[in-house]
Amino acid sequence: MRRIQTSLAAALFLLACPALAGAEPLPRRPPSTAPEREMLDRAKRLLDQGRIADARDIHLTLWRLTKSASDAFRVGMLSFRLGDFPMAAEFLSIYFDMVGTPDAPKIWVPPGFKESYELARANFAEARRHVGALDVRVSDPGAAVLVDGRQVGVSPLKLPVFVAPGRHRVGAQLAGTRVEEPVVVDAGGERTVWLMVRRAGADAPARSPASKTAGVPGAAPPRPARGPALRWWAVGGLAATSAALGVLGGVSVVEANDAAGDRDAAIARVRWEVFRCRPGLPACDAHAEADRRAKAFTALSVGAFVGAGLAAGGAVAAGFLLAPEAKVRVGAAVGTAPGVALSFSW
């Protein structure tokens, strides 16, 4: 009877845990080498002495050597203690990407992982309030991505680049071709930057020496790139024209009303003085002049208002046609709520 119960319990255990036998273990960090252990001990001594910046430098060196999640975690947390929020957000986002979540870890995690993970999440959220995020998208892979002249990675970038709020220069360089764009980002905000990089001569078709001097019949010349000056001149000129025509229309309405009043007064005098109006009589001449002025200013006011409406519509159309294409991003940055973000810039 006892043998039957033991067999039944073993069968139930195997049925309840079918994936245990075939499940692959999560990857673990290789054991630390002797130099790495020595550096870890030195960093711990520096922390005990309150030398947080020196300890972070050691862990940053270890990160460059090992690329391990634990070193990314330590660099991010120490940077947060130092108030270096851009570096804290950068390395904590790397840590989250490497370890996954407590419910679905990507690597082997030690006991107490959930508590340290939640603390890292709280620190990341606080650091994120003080920094901006740049989501840099480059047309070609393998391009060096630069922010303020410093290389932050190679396209395509997997994670956003965290920077201090304000104005920054974002660029990409590939095969001797470099592009750069100024970007302004607010604290807690995120900007998507699109950079178009082409290798020199990669997309240009082969041409004979004669074709370099002779144009192709019927081929349209390349369209020049539109810049901010073109956008502002076009929209500003059309808006100013619309305002001027609107003012002209208003003045014309006032003059037309005055002329109509003079015409009505003149016709009243005509009817009072004579029964029949004929040229040469002062009242008749005043009536004819007032009638001409009323009709002229009425037509001018109508034309001015129509022109103002057309110019205003042209300003709106120029703003949309000459503005860069809007970017719609579905999803969320690390540590933010999911949603849809629409961003465009002039």
C-alpha positions as CSV (number, residue, x, y, z in Angstrom):
1,M,0.0,0.0,0.0
2,R,2.8,2.4,0.9
3,R,4.6,1.6,-2.4
4,I,1.4,2.5,-4.3
5,Q,1.1,5.8,-2.5
6,T,4.7,6.7,-3.2
7,S,4.3,5.9,-6.9
8,L,1.1,7.9,-7.1
9,A,2.7,10.9,-5.5
10,A,5.7,10.8,-7.9
11,A,3.3,10.6,-10.8
12,L,1.3,13.6,-9.6
13,F,4.5,15.6,-9.1
14,L,5.6,14.9,-12.7
15,L,2.2,15.8,-14.1
16,A,2.1,19.0,-12.1
17,C,5.6,20.0,-13.3
18,P,6.0,18.8,-16.9
19,A,8.3,21.5,-17.9
20,L,10.9,21.0,-15.1
21,A,12.7,18.2,-16.9
22,G,12.9,20.0,-20.2
23,A,13.2,23.6,-19.1
24,E,16.5,25.3,-20.0
25,P,18.2,27.1,-17.1
26,L,18.4,30.9,-17.3
27,P,21.8,32.3,-18.2
28,R,24.1,33.2,-15.4
29,R,27.0,35.5,-15.1
30,P,30.3,33.7,-15.3
31,P,32.2,33.5,-12.1
32,S,34.2,36.6,-11.3
33,T,37.9,36.4,-12.0
34,A,40.5,37.3,-9.3
35,P,41.1,40.8,-10.7
36,E,37.3,41.4,-10.8
37,R,36.9,40.2,-7.2
38,E,39.7,42.5,-6.2
39,M,38.0,45.5,-7.9
40,L,34.7,44.6,-6.2
41,D,36.4,44.5,-2.8
42,R,38.0,47.9,-3.5
43,A,34.7,49.4,-4.5
44,K,33.1,48.1,-1.3
45,R,35.8,49.7,0.8
46,L,35.4,53.0,-1.0
47,L,31.7,52.9,-0.4
48,D,32.3,52.3,3.3
49,Q,34.5,55.4,3.3
50,G,31.8,57.5,1.6
51,R,33.7,57.8,-1.7
52,I,30.7,57.1,-3.9
53,A,32.1,58.7,-7.1
54,D,35.3,56.6,-6.9
55,A,33.3,53.4,-6.3
56,R,31.1,54.2,-9.3
57,D,34.2,54.6,-11.4
58,I,35.3,51.1,-10.5
59,H,31.9,49.6,-11.3
60,L,31.9,51.5,-14.6
61,T,35.2,49.9,-15.5
62,L,33.8,46.5,-14.5
63,W,30.8,47.2,-16.7
64,R,33.0,47.9,-19.7
65,L,34.8,44.6,-19.1
66,T,31.9,42.3,-18.2
67,K,28.7,44.0,-19.6
68,S,26.8,42.3,-16.8
69,A,23.4,43.3,-15.3
70,S,24.8,43.6,-11.8
71,D,27.4,46.1,-12.8
72,A,24.8,48.1,-14.8
73,F,22.6,48.1,-11.6
74,R,25.5,49.3,-9.4
75,V,26.5,52.1,-11.8
76,G,22.9,53.3,-12.1
77,M,22.2,53.2,-8.4
78,L,25.4,55.0,-7.4
79,S,24.8,57.6,-10.2
80,F,21.4,58.3,-8.6
81,R,23.0,58.8,-5.2
82,L,25.5,61.3,-6.8
83,G,22.6,63.2,-8.5
84,D,23.9,62.3,-12.0
85,F,20.4,61.6,-13.3
86,P,21.3,61.2,-17.0
87,M,23.7,58.3,-16.2
88,A,21.4,56.9,-13.6
89,A,18.5,56.7,-16.1
90,E,20.8,55.3,-18.8
91,F,22.3,52.4,-16.8
92,L,19.0,51.5,-15.0
93,S,17.3,51.3,-18.3
94,I,20.1,49.0,-19.5
95,Y,19.6,46.9,-16.3
96,F,15.8,46.6,-16.8
97,D,16.4,45.5,-20.4
98,M,18.9,42.8,-19.4
99,V,17.0,41.3,-16.4
100,G,13.4,41.5,-17.5
101,T,10.9,41.6,-14.7
102,P,10.4,39.7,-11.4
103,D,7.6,37.7,-13.0
104,A,9.5,37.0,-16.3
105,P,13.2,37.3,-15.7
106,K,15.6,37.0,-18.7
107,I,18.6,35.9,-16.7
108,W,19.2,34.1,-13.4
109,V,18.4,36.4,-10.5
110,P,19.5,36.0,-6.9
111,P,17.1,35.9,-3.9
112,G,15.8,39.3,-3.0
113,F,15.7,40.3,-6.6
114,K,12.2,41.7,-6.4
115,E,13.1,44.2,-3.7
116,S,16.1,45.5,-5.5
117,Y,14.2,45.7,-8.7
118,E,11.4,47.8,-7.2
119,L,14.0,50.1,-5.6
120,A,15.7,50.5,-9.0
121,R,12.3,51.3,-10.6
122,A,11.6,54.0,-8.0
123,N,15.0,55.6,-8.5
124,F,14.6,55.4,-12.3
125,A,11.2,57.1,-12.1
126,E,12.7,59.9,-10.0
127,A,15.7,60.3,-12.2
128,R,13.4,60.4,-15.3
129,R,11.7,63.5,-13.9
130,H,14.9,65.4,-14.2
131,V,16.1,64.4,-17.6
132,G,14.9,64.3,-21.2
133,A,14.9,61.3,-23.5
134,L,16.0,61.2,-27.2
135,D,14.8,58.4,-29.3
136,V,17.3,58.6,-32.2
137,R,16.3,56.9,-35.5
138,V,18.9,56.7,-38.2
139,S,18.1,55.7,-41.8
140,D,21.1,53.3,-42.2
141,P,22.4,50.7,-39.7
142,G,25.9,50.9,-38.5
143,A,26.1,54.7,-38.2
144,A,27.8,56.2,-35.2
145,V,25.2,58.2,-33.2
146,L,26.5,61.4,-31.6
147,V,25.0,63.6,-28.9
148,D,26.8,66.9,-28.3
149,G,29.8,65.4,-30.1
150,R,30.0,62.3,-27.9
151,Q,29.3,58.9,-29.4
152,V,26.5,57.2,-27.5
153,G,26.1,54.1,-29.7
154,V,25.7,52.6,-33.2
155,S,22.4,52.6,-35.1
156,P,19.9,51.2,-34.5
157,L,19.8,52.2,-30.9
158,K,17.9,49.9,-28.7
159,L,17.2,52.3,-25.9
160,P,16.7,56.1,-25.7
161,V,19.5,58.5,-24.9
162,F,19.0,60.3,-21.6
163,V,20.2,63.9,-21.5
164,A,19.9,67.0,-19.3
165,P,17.0,69.2,-20.3
166,G,17.8,71.9,-22.8
167,R,19.2,72.2,-26.3
168,H,21.4,69.4,-27.7
169,R,23.1,68.5,-31.0
170,V,22.1,65.0,-32.3
171,G,24.0,63.6,-35.2
172,A,25.0,60.5,-37.1
173,Q,28.2,59.6,-39.1
174,L,28.7,56.9,-41.6
175,A,31.3,56.4,-44.2
176,G,32.5,60.0,-44.2
177,T,29.0,61.4,-44.3
178,R,27.8,63.2,-41.2
179,V,24.4,64.9,-40.4
180,E,23.4,66.8,-37.3
181,E,20.2,68.4,-36.0
182,P,19.6,70.7,-33.1
183,V,17.0,69.4,-30.6
184,V,15.4,70.9,-27.5
185,V,14.0,68.5,-24.9
186,D,12.3,69.2,-21.6
187,A,12.7,67.5,-18.2
188,G,10.6,64.4,-18.2
189,G,9.9,64.7,-22.0
190,E,10.9,62.6,-24.9
191,R,11.8,63.6,-28.5
192,T,12.1,61.4,-31.6
193,V,14.9,62.4,-33.9
194,W,15.0,61.1,-37.5
195,L,18.4,61.3,-39.2
196,M,18.9,60.6,-42.9
197,V,22.4,59.3,-43.7
198,R,23.6,58.0,-47.0
199,R,27.0,56.5,-47.8
200,A,28.8,58.6,-50.3
201,G,28.0,57.3,-53.8
202,A,26.0,54.4,-52.5
203,D,22.7,55.4,-53.9
204,A,23.9,57.4,-56.9
205,P,23.7,55.6,-60.2
206,A,26.9,55.2,-62.2
207,R,27.3,58.0,-64.8
208,S,29.6,58.4,-67.7
209,P,32.0,61.4,-67.8
210,A,29.8,63.1,-70.4
211,S,26.7,62.8,-68.2
212,K,28.4,64.9,-65.5
213,T,28.2,68.0,-67.7
214,A,25.2,67.3,-69.9
215,G,21.8,67.2,-68.3
216,V,19.3,64.5,-68.9
217,P,16.5,65.8,-71.3
218,G,13.2,66.2,-69.6
219,A,14.7,65.5,-66.1
220,A,13.6,67.9,-63.4
221,P,16.3,69.5,-61.3
222,P,16.7,68.2,-57.8
223,R,14.4,69.9,-55.4
224,P,16.2,72.0,-52.8
225,A,15.7,71.1,-49.2
226,R,13.3,73.4,-47.4
227,G,14.7,75.0,-44.3
228,P,13.2,76.9,-41.4
229,A,13.7,80.3,-43.2
230,L,11.4,79.2,-46.1
231,R,8.7,78.0,-43.7
232,W,8.7,81.2,-41.7
233,W,8.8,83.6,-44.7
234,A,6.0,81.7,-46.4
235,V,3.7,81.5,-43.4
236,G,4.6,84.9,-42.1
237,G,4.2,86.6,-45.5
238,L,0.8,85.0,-46.1
239,A,-0.4,85.8,-42.6
240,A,0.7,89.5,-42.9
241,T,-1.0,89.7,-46.3
242,S,-4.2,88.3,-44.8
243,A,-4.1,90.9,-41.9
244,A,-3.4,93.8,-44.3
245,L,-6.3,92.8,-46.6
246,G,-8.6,92.4,-43.6
247,V,-7.7,96.0,-42.4
248,L,-8.2,97.3,-46.0
249,G,-11.6,95.6,-46.1
250,G,-12.7,97.1,-42.8
251,V,-11.6,100.6,-44.0
252,S,-13.5,100.1,-47.3
253,V,-16.6,99.1,-45.4
254,V,-16.5,102.3,-43.4
255,E,-15.9,104.4,-46.5
256,A,-18.7,102.6,-48.4
257,N,-21.1,103.3,-45.5
258,D,-20.1,107.0,-45.5
259,A,-20.6,107.2,-49.2
260,A,-24.0,105.5,-49.0
261,G,-25.0,108.0,-46.4
262,D,-23.9,110.9,-48.6
263,R,-25.8,109.3,-51.5
264,D,-29.0,109.0,-49.5
265,A,-28.7,112.6,-48.3
266,A,-28.1,113.8,-51.9
267,I,-31.1,112.0,-53.3
268,A,-33.2,113.5,-50.5
269,R,-32.0,116.9,-51.5
270,V,-32.8,116.2,-55.1
271,R,-36.3,115.1,-54.3
272,W,-36.7,118.3,-52.2
273,E,-35.3,120.7,-54.7
274,V,-36.5,119.3,-58.0
275,F,-38.9,116.7,-59.3
276,R,-36.5,115.5,-61.9
277,C,-32.7,115.2,-61.7
278,R,-30.6,116.4,-64.5
279,P,-26.9,117.1,-65.0
280,G,-25.7,120.5,-63.8
281,L,-27.7,120.6,-60.6
282,P,-25.5,120.4,-57.5
283,A,-27.7,117.9,-55.7
284,C,-27.8,115.6,-58.7
285,D,-24.0,115.8,-59.2
286,A,-23.5,115.1,-55.4
287,H,-25.8,112.1,-55.7
288,A,-23.9,110.7,-58.7
289,E,-20.5,111.1,-57.0
290,A,-21.7,109.5,-53.7
291,D,-23.3,106.6,-55.6
292,R,-20.0,106.0,-57.5
293,R,-18.0,106.1,-54.3
294,A,-20.4,103.7,-52.5
295,K,-20.2,101.2,-55.2
296,A,-16.4,101.4,-55.5
297,F,-15.7,101.0,-51.8
298,T,-18.3,98.2,-51.6
299,A,-16.5,96.3,-54.3
300,L,-13.1,97.0,-52.7
301,S,-14.2,95.7,-49.3
302,V,-15.6,92.5,-50.8
303,G,-12.4,91.9,-52.7
304,A,-10.3,92.7,-49.7
305,F,-12.2,90.3,-47.5
306,V,-12.0,87.5,-50.1
307,G,-8.3,88.1,-50.5
308,A,-7.8,88.0,-46.7
309,G,-9.6,84.7,-46.5
310,L,-7.5,83.2,-49.3
311,A,-4.2,84.5,-47.8
312,A,-5.2,83.0,-44.4
313,G,-6.0,79.7,-46.0
314,G,-2.7,79.8,-47.8
315,A,-0.8,80.5,-44.6
316,V,-2.4,77.4,-43.0
317,A,-1.7,75.3,-46.0
318,A,1.9,76.5,-46.2
319,G,2.3,75.6,-42.5
320,F,1.2,72.0,-43.1
321,L,2.9,71.5,-46.4
322,L,6.3,72.9,-45.4
323,A,6.3,71.4,-41.9
324,P,8.3,68.2,-41.3
325,E,6.3,65.0,-41.3
326,A,4.7,64.2,-37.9
327,K,5.8,61.1,-36.0
328,V,3.3,58.9,-34.3
329,R,4.8,56.5,-31.8
330,V,2.8,53.8,-30.2
331,G,4.2,52.4,-27.0
332,A,6.1,53.8,-24.1
333,A,9.6,54.6,-22.9
334,V,11.0,52.6,-20.0
335,G,9.3,53.5,-16.8
336,T,6.4,55.4,-18.4
337,A,2.8,54.4,-19.0
338,P,1.9,52.9,-22.4
339,G,0.1,55.1,-24.8
340,V,0.2,56.9,-28.1
341,A,2.5,60.0,-28.6
342,L,2.3,62.4,-31.6
343,S,5.3,64.6,-32.0
344,F,6.4,67.1,-34.7
345,S,8.7,70.1,-34.7
346,W,9.3,73.2,-36.8
